[in-house]
């Protein structure tokens, strides 16, 4: 029961991140709908209070919750990212899995048929050392490290090798024993995270920038840049969805409230779907075989923010 509660409690951070924008719109629709049904909104407007002052507290709370979303994405989720990638049937600390061609900051590729999370140990690891890349993104293999096991030592930020052997591709260089392999950017929790296909969404902006400097494949760089730009635009898009919906929900006649809520949800869904499509296209070569993640990240803002500003400005007071 503890594992079940812990699993879903941690994943709540992801649920909140993904639907925070829609939650605010739904809450505003229910709140304003109830005020219209009980004629509170009519009384407020009839007393001379501007409709813009009515939506003011909603926007303030929306900004507050948007700040919580940013803190959730940048601080909370990265700190527990290794726990968020585990399956429902995994017992924390007892996972083990294979690792294939995992790149580190040195440019090397690490392979192992088993990595034990509890002991932070690779079984029979093979590390392919490389040099590069060239301006064309080509790496040169310089050698191979093999060992019976590799255990992480946090005090030295390195991996202790048992019976480690380094074999160079240079025929003039003989094989030699090696006791440690230093990769300070590759921690045990990073291994659990980076073997997951959607790991980039669990990293902070600082981690994304550091990882982008290590990547050589265009698709990987585009994915990281897409995540980086959407970290900036997602909060803006969440506020835009609310700003598009609020003017529609401010109505005086209870008979038109249902249609106003429907129009509000249609506008919100259009913004949500547009953002989703842009996230899929951000890593694809669309315009002349060019990958433009920044354009797709800001496109929903360019489309819906002017609409929101126009609606707020034309709202009847």
N, C-alpha and C positions, 0 to 999 in steps of 0.2 A: 504493500500500500504506500509506503514511503517513496519508493521508486516511481510509482504511478503519479503521485502528487507532485514530486519533484520534476518529473518530465514535463507535465502539462503546465506547471507553474513557470518553468523556464521558457517554454514555447509561447506563453502568453505575451512575452516581449515581442515576438514576431507577429502575432495576431494584431497587437495594438499598432505596430508600425505599419502594417499593410492596410488596415481599414480605419485608421485614425481620421482621415479626411471625410469618409462617408459617415462615420459616427457623428461628427459635428453637424453635418447637414440633416441627418435623421433627427437628432435631438432638437435642432432649431425648428424643423417642420412640426414635430409633435408639440413643442412648447407654444409656437405661434398659432397652431391649429386650435389648441385648447383655449388660448386667449380670444381667438375670433369666435369660437363656439359659445363662450360665456359673455361675449360682447365687451370684454375688457379692452380689447384693442380699439374698438369704436369710442369707448369712453375716454381713453387716453388721447386719441387724436382730436376728439371733440373739445377736449379741455385746452387745446392749443399746443400740445407737445408734438414736436416734429417727429415724423416717422424715422428719420435718420437717428434721432436720439434713442429710439426704441431698439434699433439694431446695433447701437453702439456697444452695450454690454455683451451682446452675443459675439461681436467681433473681438472684443477684448479677451473673452474667455477662449475664443478660437485661437488667438495668438498665443495664449498661455499654454493650451494643449499642443499647439504646434511646437512650442519650445520643449515640451515634454517628449514629443516625438523625436526631435533632433537629439536630445540627451539620451533617449533610448537607443537610437541608432549609433551614435558616436561613442557612448560611454558604456552603457549596460550590455548591449548585445556583443560587442567585441570582447568584453571581459569573460563572458560565458560561452563564447563561440564553439569551443570544443565540446561542450555539453549539448549544444543545439543541433549538432550534426549526427548524434547517435540515434540509433533506431529505437523503436518502442520496446523491443525485447532485449536490449542490451542492459547489462548491470553495470553501473558506473564504476570505472576503474578496472574492470575485468575484460574489456574488449581486446580483441586481437584481429589483425587483418593484414592483407598483403599490400605492399607498396611498390609501385612500378614507375620508374623514371620520374621521380620527384626532384625538381630542380631546386637548388639552394642558391644563396647569394654569391657563391664562388663560380657558378655556372656548371657545377657538377650535377650528375644525375644519379639518384640513389634508388636502388632496387633491393627488395627483400621479400621473401615469401611469407614472412610473419613479423609484425611489429606488436610487441606486448605493451599495452598502455600502462599497466600497473607497475611494471619494472622499467618502463621507458627503454626497451631493449630491442634492437634488430637481431633477427636470427639469420646467420649466413648472408650478411649484406654484401652487395657489390656496388662500388661507387665508381662511376665513369667520370674521370677528370677531363675538363675541357679548357680551351683557351679561345678567347674571342669576345664578342662576335666581330666579324668583318663588317664593313659598311653595307654588305648585301645580306647580313644576318646569318652568316655561316659560321659555325663553331668548329674548332679543330680538336679532335680527341688527343689528349696527351698521355693518357695512361689509365690503369685500372687498379682500384684498391679492393681487395677481398679479405674477409675475416670470418671467424667462427661466430662472433657476435659483436655488437656495438651498443654500449650503454651510455646514456647521457649523464654527464657530470655537471650539475648546475654551478658548482664552485668555479670551474674553469671555462664554462660555456663551450664545452667540446664533447666529442663522443670518444669514449675509451674503447679501443679495439682489442679483441682477444685473438692472438695469432694473426695480426694484420700484416698484409703483404702488398707492397706497391710494385706494379710492373709497368714500366714506361713503354711507350710506342717507339721511342728512340732506341735503335738496335745497339747503340754504343753505351747505353746506360743499363746497368745490371739491376735485377730485382733487389729490393731492400725491405727490411722489416719496418713497420710503422705502428706506433702505439696509440696515437690519437689522431682524430680528424676534427678540425675546428670549423664550425659553421654556426656562428653566434646568432644568425637570423633564422635558424631552423630549430625551433623548440619542439618538445614532444607534443604540446597542445596544437602547434601549427601543423604537425603531420596529420593529426586527426581531422583538422579543419580543411587543409588543402587537398585532401583526397576526395572531398565532396564536390560534386559538379557545380553547386551553387554557392561555393564558399565566399565568392567576392562580395555578395550581399551582406555578409556577416562581419566584414572588416570595417574599421574606421577609415575616414578620409586620409589620415596620415599613413595608415598601413597600405591603403590602395596606392598612394603615391610612391611608397617605397617598393612595393611589389611591381609596379609598372616599370621601374628602372631595371628590373631583372628580366623582364619578358622580352622575347625576340619575335614570337609569332604575331602577325598583324591582328589576327582574330583575338588573341589574348589581350593585346594592348587596347584594342577597341572595346573589349568587355570591361576592362578596368577603367578606361576613360569614361565609358558610358555610366558606370556606377558612380564615378566621381562627380560628373555633371548632374546626374539625377539626384545626388545628395543635396545639391543646391536648389534644384527646381521643385523637388517633391513638396517641401513645405509651402512654397509659393503656389503650387498647383492646388494643395489642400485648401488654402485660404481662398483661392480663386473659385473653387467649386462652391464654397459657402457664399461668396459675394455674388455669384451668378444666381443663386437660389433665393437669397433673402428678399430682394425686391419683389419677386413673384409671390412670396408668402405673405407680404404685407398687404392684406385685403380687408375691406370693411364688411363685406357681405358674407355671412356664414355659408350661403348657398354656393358661392364660388370657391370655397376653400378646398373642396375635393379636387377640382380641376387645377387649382393653383399648386397643390401638393404634387399632382401628377406631372405638371409642367416642370416643377422644380426637380423631381426625380429624373425626368427625361434629360434635362440639362446636365444634371450631375452625372448621369450614366454616360452621356456623350463625352464629357470631359474625362471620365474614368477610362472609357474604352479608347479614346484617342491617346491617352497617356500609355495605356497598355500596348497599343499597336506601335507607338513610337519606341517603347523599350525593346520590342522585338526587332524593329528595323534599325536600331542604333548600331548594331554590330554587323549589319549587312552592307554589301557594296551595291548602292542604288544609283547614285548620280555619277555616271561615267566611271563605274567600277571604283569609286572612292568611298571610303568608310568615314562618315561624318557623325560621330556620336554626339558632339556638342549641339549640332543643328537639331537633331531629333529630341534631345533633352529639353531644349528651350521652345520647341514648336508648340506644345500645348499652352505654354504661357503666352506666346505671341497671338494665339488664336482666341483664347478665352479671357485673358486679362482685360483687353479693350472692351469686350462684351460686358464684363462685370462692372467696369468703370462707367460705361454708358448707362447701364441699368440703374446703378446707384445714383447717378446724377439726374436721371429722369424720373426717379421715384417720387410719387405724389406725397406731399407732406401736409 
